[in-house]
């Protein structure tokens, strides 16, 4: 009798346990928690006796044929998360961040979600269209317990939603005015990208700029999107004037980057160059100098200086000197140009070509036999003159090519010496002088311009 009572008690407990398994449905929405310490993914409230475990072992087990993989999608695109189940017995639902989406295929309350496929095929694929930022989450396909069959859960599938950043904006405006050699900071912002936009700076030749660039990333309140701020610091140069700087922003959600451009206007003091015509300056001719000033702003005033003395009334960009003469050779001409930014100047040393003129002419010389006398022949010209010495009218035989001629006195050395001065492009000079031995030979060779000390 006692044995019958024990068996009856076990039978009633078994019926109660099976009733709990059959009634173990998912909540319409919410988180499903496994039992603490559970190793077989049983849901709360699902209790199995040893007898159930024996029966479950004998029944066919429900399992996944296909589980959802991790995916990345751009906002607005369509995503398909596959889920195929073999021998499905329990009720199936999808979860997003462990929040149940409902057990029916219509997924009421989630208009962008649809469970496709058929029960016959065991296909419970989840389609999401269009993808929104809130879909950036982890998804899981879950199948609940049935009579004698344990519940199962797929792997977590991470859906990463990318968002194109807003087009970049350069906060300095469309035009930046700056003075040469000043340090400038150009700021470009691209907002609300996921992931954060990568910003690249390009010069006017579309060459990337890598130096002196600082990047700052700010996370928005939603914790998902980010603003990117890029600061370009550089010294303004004259060559940057009327040239562009381009900010290019892009993240993985875009195939083509967006751009913003700013034009740099650099103001700078005049940079002066001197030009003149003709290029070869010659005595007696006229020359015109032109002072070219590259300046911004271009409102420039001019002043001219000769050997640091201002030339009164000369305030245009051209200067004419006429006629040129030898006194202007090696003179320093200077043009000074000024605008509101500053002043600069350029100098030129004049090189005037002119013919020879006497500095020292050769004169008659006399001395004792075996002494030496010196004949000096010196002229000024540009280019430098060439000297040629001849004796006794023999102009086919040059005896010296220096300006000074030293003669050692003997009977053969006496005679008439001629110095010729020549400069290419100009008329030459020529002077002669007598060289004599004092004493008995002197009176035979005296020339009208001869002078010497008495014996």
MIDO-318104 format. One record per residue (C-alpha): residue in three letters; x, y, z. Coordinates in steps of 0.05 Angstrom, whole numbers, padded with zeros to 5 digits, always signed. Example, Ala and Ser with C-alpha at 12.3 -4.5 7.8 and 13.67 -1.06 7.14 Angstrom:
ALA+00246-00090+00156SER+00273-00021+00143
END
This chain:
UNK+00000+00000+00000UNK+00056+00047+00017UNK+00090+00032-00049UNK+00027+00051-00087UNK+00023+00118-00051UNK+00096+00134-00070UNK+00084+00116-00143UNK+00021+00159-00144UNK+00060+00218-00115UNK+00114+00212-00168UNK+00062+00208-00224UNK+00027+00272-00201UNK+00095+00308-00198UNK+00111+00284-00268UNK+00046+00312-00295UNK+00058+00379-00263UNK+00129+00382-00292UNK+00104+00367-00363UNK+00050+00420-00357UNK+00104+00472-00341UNK+00145+00452-00402UNK+00085+00455-00449UNK+00065+00523-00422UNK+00136+00552-00426UNK+00122+00605-00480UNK+00163+00669-00492UNK+00136+00735-00467UNK+00110+00777-00524UNK+00167+00826-00515UNK+00224+00830-00465UNK+00288+00796-00442UNK+00292+00721-00434UNK+00336+00699-00377UNK+00367+00629-00370UNK+00369+00595-00303UNK+00429+00612-00261UNK+00482+00559-00266UNK+00446+00527-00325UNK+00489+00493-00377UNK+00434+00473-00425UNK+00401+00541-00438UNK+00337+00523-00401UNK+00290+00583-00391UNK+00265+00605-00323UNK+00206+00562-00301UNK+00226+00502-00344UNK+00238+00444-00296UNK+00257+00374-00319UNK+00255+00310-00279UNK+00300+00252-00291UNK+00244+00220-00329UNK+00238+00280-00376UNK+00313+00279-00390UNK+00307+00205-00408UNK+00249+00220-00455UNK+00285+00281-00485UNK+00345+00237-00500UNK+00300+00191-00539UNK+00266+00247-00578UNK+00295+00285-00637UNK+00333+00348-00615UNK+00317+00416-00647UNK+00379+00449-00676UNK+00403+00507-00721UNK+00421+00492-00793UNK+00441+00564-00804UNK+00456+00620-00755UNK+00462+00695-00769UNK+00532+00723-00782UNK+00559+00792-00763UNK+00542+00844-00815UNK+00555+00917-00832UNK+00504+00959-00868UNK+00496+01032-00887UNK+00436+01068-00859UNK+00378+01060-00908UNK+00402+00994-00936UNK+00370+00925-00928UNK+00398+00871-00882UNK+00382+00798-00881UNK+00397+00757-00819UNK+00387+00683-00835UNK+00360+00632-00785UNK+00342+00560-00805UNK+00320+00509-00754UNK+00315+00433-00760UNK+00261+00397-00721UNK+00233+00461-00691UNK+00185+00445-00635UNK+00187+00507-00591UNK+00164+00576-00606UNK+00214+00621-00643UNK+00231+00694-00634UNK+00285+00743-00652UNK+00317+00789-00600UNK+00352+00856-00609UNK+00401+00871-00553UNK+00365+00815-00514UNK+00297+00848-00524UNK+00245+00802-00554UNK+00214+00824-00620UNK+00153+00777-00617UNK+00137+00706-00638UNK+00094+00718-00699UNK+00122+00727-00769UNK+00087+00795-00774UNK+00129+00824-00716UNK+00076+00873-00695UNK+00105+00940-00673UNK+00167+00933-00717UNK+00145+00958-00784UNK+00214+00955-00815UNK+00225+00882-00793UNK+00198+00821-00829UNK+00208+00747-00815UNK+00211+00712-00882UNK+00213+00639-00904UNK+00165+00584-00883UNK+00154+00536-00826UNK+00158+00477-00874UNK+00228+00498-00895UNK+00248+00516-00824UNK+00268+00585-00849UNK+00258+00644-00802UNK+00303+00695-00835UNK+00297+00767-00808UNK+00295+00822-00860UNK+00307+00894-00839UNK+00291+00951-00886UNK+00308+01007-00885UNK+00364+00999-00834UNK+00365+01055-00781UNK+00415+01075-00729UNK+00375+01040-00674UNK+00389+00974-00710UNK+00462+00980-00690UNK+00455+00923-00641UNK+00465+00848-00629UNK+00412+00801-00655UNK+00397+00730-00635UNK+00349+00676-00661UNK+00317+00637-00603UNK+00274+00574-00601UNK+00237+00559-00537UNK+00228+00493-00502UNK+00176+00441-00521UNK+00152+00376-00490UNK+00217+00340-00471UNK+00259+00386-00516UNK+00308+00439-00491UNK+00307+00510-00518UNK+00364+00534-00563UNK+00395+00601-00580UNK+00437+00621-00640UNK+00502+00658-00636UNK+00498+00733-00626UNK+00502+00770-00692UNK+00528+00840-00688UNK+00497+00888-00738UNK+00541+00949-00748UNK+00504+01007-00779UNK+00547+01060-00814UNK+00524+01131-00824UNK+00555+01178-00877UNK+00581+01241-00844UNK+00552+01308-00861UNK+00589+01346-00916UNK+00651+01381-00887UNK+00648+01455-00870UNK+00708+01501-00865UNK+00692+01547-00807UNK+00738+01602-00833UNK+00690+01616-00891UNK+00702+01614-00966UNK+00759+01664-00966UNK+00814+01675-00914UNK+00854+01740-00916UNK+00922+01738-00882UNK+00989+01775-00882UNK+01051+01740-00907UNK+01090+01701-00854UNK+01031+01701-00806UNK+01011+01634-00774UNK+00941+01614-00794UNK+00894+01559-00769UNK+00842+01531-00817UNK+00787+01490-00784UNK+00745+01438-00820UNK+00687+01400-00787UNK+00649+01338-00811UNK+00592+01319-00765UNK+00551+01258-00745UNK+00590+01203-00780UNK+00592+01130-00758UNK+00648+01114-00757UNK+00679+01183-00749UNK+00698+01215-00815UNK+00770+01216-00836UNK+00791+01285-00859UNK+00847+01298-00910UNK+00874+01366-00930UNK+00895+01379-01002UNK+00933+01437-01033UNK+00916+01471-01099UNK+00951+01414-01136UNK+00910+01361-01100UNK+00971+01338-01062UNK+00955+01314-00991UNK+00981+01357-00933UNK+01005+01316-00874UNK+01047+01365-00833UNK+01018+01408-00778UNK+00949+01375-00779UNK+00911+01361-00714UNK+00849+01317-00711UNK+00796+01318-00655UNK+00738+01268-00650UNK+00676+01283-00609UNK+00623+01231-00591UNK+00550+01254-00598UNK+00496+01244-00545UNK+00471+01181-00578UNK+00538+01149-00563UNK+00544+01123-00634UNK+00556+01180-00683UNK+00617+01225-00680UNK+00641+01293-00703UNK+00710+01301-00733UNK+00748+01367-00727UNK+00812+01378-00766UNK+00858+01437-00753UNK+00910+01456-00806UNK+00964+01504-00781UNK+01014+01536-00829UNK+01052+01600-00843UNK+01023+01642-00899UNK+01069+01649-00958UNK+01067+01695-01018UNK+01061+01634-01063UNK+00996+01615-01027UNK+00960+01677-01053UNK+00896+01661-01093UNK+00906+01587-01081UNK+00858+01537-01050UNK+00859+01491-00991UNK+00811+01433-00994UNK+00782+01393-00936UNK+00760+01323-00957UNK+00717+01280-00910UNK+00697+01207-00917UNK+00682+01145-00876UNK+00667+01072-00894UNK+00594+01089-00910UNK+00616+01130-00971UNK+00652+01112-01035UNK+00666+01183-01055UNK+00691+01236-01006UNK+00656+01303-00995UNK+00695+01367-01003UNK+00698+01438-00977UNK+00746+01491-01005UNK+00773+01556-00980UNK+00814+01607-01020UNK+00873+01640-00987UNK+00887+01714-01000UNK+00956+01732-00976UNK+00975+01806-00970UNK+01050+01819-00975UNK+01101+01875-00983UNK+01129+01887-01052UNK+01181+01839-01080UNK+01223+01880-01127UNK+01263+01862-01189UNK+01303+01910-01233UNK+01306+01904-01308UNK+01339+01950-01359UNK+01348+01961-01434UNK+01397+01956-01467UNK+01432+01903-01428UNK+01500+01930-01448UNK+01511+02000-01422UNK+01558+02043-01462UNK+01587+02112-01455UNK+01543+02164-01490UNK+01481+02120-01496UNK+01414+02120-01461UNK+01388+02067-01413UNK+01318+02056-01383UNK+01308+02018-01318UNK+01243+01985-01299UNK+01225+01970-01227UNK+01177+01910-01225UNK+01141+01901-01159UNK+01100+01839-01142UNK+01056+01863-01085UNK+00988+01852-01053UNK+00955+01900-01050UNK+00983+01926-01115UNK+00978+02000-01097UNK+01054+02013-01096UNK+01095+02077-01092UNK+01166+02081-01120UNK+01230+02119-01103UNK+01298+02118-01139UNK+01367+02127-01108UNK+01436+02135-01140UNK+01494+02122-01093UNK+01443+02127-01036UNK+01422+02197-01058UNK+01348+02203-01074UNK+01333+02225-01144UNK+01281+02280-01135UNK+01219+02275-01177UNK+01232+02203-01198UNK+01170+02166-01171UNK+01148+02123-01229UNK+01166+02050-01239UNK+01214+02069-01296UNK+01278+02111-01296UNK+01317+02137-01356UNK+01391+02156-01351UNK+01418+02195-01411UNK+01472+02202-01433UNK+01513+02151-01397UNK+01586+02168-01382UNK+01645+02138-01347UNK+01629+02173-01282UNK+01568+02128-01274UNK+01610+02065-01278UNK+01605+02025-01213UNK+01550+02072-01187UNK+01496+02037-01146UNK+01424+02048-01170UNK+01368+02029-01123UNK+01293+02023-01131UNK+01249+02023-01068UNK+01176+02002-01071UNK+01124+02007-01015UNK+01052+01987-01003UNK+01010+01986-00939UNK+01042+01921-00917UNK+01115+01942-00921UNK+01174+01963-00963UNK+01227+01927-01003UNK+01283+01948-01050UNK+01330+01923-01104UNK+01398+01950-01123UNK+01440+01946-01186UNK+01513+01965-01195UNK+01521+02000-01262UNK+01573+01974-01310UNK+01585+02026-01363UNK+01630+02009-01422UNK+01676+02065-01444UNK+01739+02075-01485UNK+01810+02088-01459UNK+01836+02155-01434UNK+01905+02170-01408UNK+01921+02165-01335UNK+01998+02165-01344UNK+02031+02175-01412UNK+02101+02148-01427UNK+02157+02202-01426UNK+02229+02204-01449UNK+02279+02173-01401UNK+02356+02176-01396UNK+02407+02143-01349UNK+02477+02118-01343UNK+02499+02056-01381UNK+02482+01992-01343UNK+02426+02028-01305UNK+02353+02013-01315UNK+02296+02061-01330UNK+02221+02051-01330UNK+02170+02072-01381UNK+02098+02079-01354UNK+02038+02072-01399UNK+01971+02073-01360UNK+01901+02084-01386UNK+01830+02079-01357UNK+01774+02041-01394UNK+01720+01990-01386UNK+01734+01935-01403UNK+01807+01939-01381UNK+01856+01960-01437UNK+01908+01918-01470UNK+01979+01945-01476UNK+02030+01932-01531UNK+02102+01959-01533UNK+02143+01968-01597UNK+02214+01993-01610UNK+02239+02039-01666UNK+02175+02033-01707UNK+02176+01958-01714UNK+02101+01946-01703UNK+02105+01874-01723UNK+02144+01855-01662UNK+02113+01865-01594UNK+02167+01870-01541UNK+02120+01873-01480UNK+02046+01869-01462UNK+02048+01901-01393UNK+02032+01973-01376UNK+02102+01986-01348UNK+02166+01973-01388UNK+02234+01967-01355UNK+02294+01980-01400UNK+02367+01961-01381UNK+02411+02014-01412UNK+02463+01996-01464UNK+02478+02018-01534UNK+02427+01968-01563UNK+02372+01989-01514UNK+02373+02062-01536UNK+02317+02082-01582UNK+02245+02102-01590UNK+02192+02061-01552UNK+02118+02063-01571UNK+02059+02042-01525UNK+01993+02025-01558UNK+01930+02020-01516UNK+01871+01982-01545UNK+01800+01967-01521UNK+01752+01926-01562UNK+01697+01968-01592UNK+01732+02035-01579UNK+01788+02076-01611UNK+01857+02063-01582UNK+01913+02107-01555UNK+01986+02111-01576UNK+02047+02148-01546UNK+02123+02143-01558UNK+02183+02160-01515UNK+02259+02160-01523UNK+02307+02120-01480UNK+02379+02146-01480UNK+02446+02137-01446UNK+02472+02200-01414UNK+02539+02228-01437UNK+02569+02227-01506UNK+02508+02194-01537UNK+02455+02238-01507UNK+02458+02297-01555UNK+02449+02252-01615UNK+02382+02226-01590UNK+02350+02284-01554UNK+02276+02291-01572UNK+02236+02355-01565UNK+02198+02329-01503UNK+02260+02299-01470UNK+02277+02320-01399UNK+02327+02291-01349UNK+02370+02308-01291UNK+02438+02341-01306UNK+02500+02297-01310
END
